[in-house]
Every structure is written in C-alpha cells, then in structure tokens.
Amino acid sequence: MNDGRRLSFIAGLDYERMPAAAVAASLGACGYDAVEWTPAHLEELDDPRLPASALACQEDLVSGGYAALERSLAAVEAAAAAGIPVVDVLTGPNLWEPGAERRYDVEAWATALKALETICERGERLGVKIGFEPCWGTLAHDAATAERVLAAVRVSITFDPSHFVLSEDEIPALVRRWGDRIVNVHLKDAFGRPGVDGEDFHFCLLGEGRVPWAPLLAALDEVGYEGPMAVEFEAHRYYEQVLGSDPEAAAALAASQVKALFGRQGVPA
C-alpha cells in the first residue's frame, strides 16, 4: 500500500466560523497534513500554516443560475492565486439547499454541462484542475450519469465513495475505470438507498457504513493515485448531539478512525 498520501480535512462544519489560522492550527494538532478549504475562507486561502490540498466550491450549477457560475469562477481564480491545485465542483441541483428541486431534464443537463465547460476552461488557463464530484441527488449521481459528464467535458474527478454506496455501483471498479482522471479523494462513509438524507440514507462515521475501504485503497494503488485523501465529516446528528458541534472533536475522531481503518496503509496516520 502507498503510505505517502497526505491526509486532509475539509474545513466545513463550525470551522467555517473560525479564522484560517485557527483552523490550520486545530487540524495540525489533530495530525492532518493539509486542509481542503471551503469558500468561507476565500479571502484567507494563502495562509501558510497548513498546505491546502483543494478548495471545495460545490455550487448548484442547475438551480443557481449565472451567480453560481460566477462564484465558481471566482473560486478558481482564488485557488490559482493561492497555489491550490484543485477546485471541487458539482453539477447540481443541490437538494440539501433551500429551493432546489430534483431535475434530470434536457435543459438542466445543458445548463450544467455548459457551466462545467466554462469552469474547466478557466481552470485550464490558470493551471487549476477541476475535480467534478458525482453526488447524491444531483444530475451526476451514479456511474452512468458521471460518465455522461466525463464524455462531454474535459474535467477531472473528485472521488467520494459514499455516493456510490447509494447507487450500488462497484466502487473499486470505478477507481480503475477513472484512475487517470482522479485528482482528489474524499473519505466519507454511508449506508442506505437513494432518497432523503437522514431518512433513506445516512452519512455515518468512517468504518460504520458500506464503503469497502481496503478494496478501494488497493484500487487507488493500482492506478497510481498519489493525491490527497480528504476527510469529509457529514455525520451531522452525531456532530451536534454527541460532539457538541465541536469541529476539532470531529477532526480528531475522524483522524483516529482513519488510523484504525488504514494504519499507514494508504494515508498517513
């Protein structure tokens, strides 16, 4: 197994309320090698205290209109200025956001693909890779719909295995299929079936869902993936009711789970 990958943490949760310097110090104390920022810290991306593995800019390119595209392009510009190599994007619609509605129609696809093409052109010009993430509820939510994006747009992949648990796609096989296009990997677990978050499916603590972690890491090794592995903590009920909405407690818990799952097999521990 490759033990040279950087372990990163997506600075969402209540980290978004803290200055970048405090976030970096907190994650460094928890043993992380890097941070994946969100737009909450768009003005502080060049903070040198912890390397940035990516910028998660998950705008709804279907429901968000031109404003969502403009925010995405601004994120690419900010990432380039800060030397961040990857910007994560979705297609939308983002069903977890107010006002978004499930859509799979021709117009929605045309809107999303055109926006992705524009974002990728900006990224290519500025030397930033665009990591498109197939995600539950969005147009591109499983292997088949992700392939539609990959065939239409010259875009890279941010691979989050939890979404393919819901679609029942064979996760290691997807890594082998898309290996040369994967630029970022999110560590998140899940169980359930497509539907409503918190009812039909749950994003849970690492190791408590149905992600086949050992085969996933073996497949990443086979394709030679050497990029970051970023914990995405979305066990929100546990975060609020057990951890008291303490982001450092969530980061520390996730780091211990990574160590328990992998040791030094695949990511630093």
Buried (B, 14 or more C-beta within 10 A) or exposed (E): BBEEBBBBBBBBBBBBEBEBEBBBBBBBEBBBBBBBBBBBBBEBBEBEEBBBBBBBBBBBBBBBEEEBBEBBBBBBBBBBEBEBBBBBBBBBBBBBEEEBEEBEEEEBBEBBBBBBBBBBBBBBEBEBBBBBBBBBBBBBBBBEBBBBBBEBBEBBBBBBBBBBBBBEBBBBEBBEBBBEBBBBBBBBBBBBEBEEBEEEBBBBBBEBBBBBBEBBBBBBBEBEBEBBBBBBBBBBEBBEEBBEEBBBBBBBBBBBBBBEBBEEBBBBB
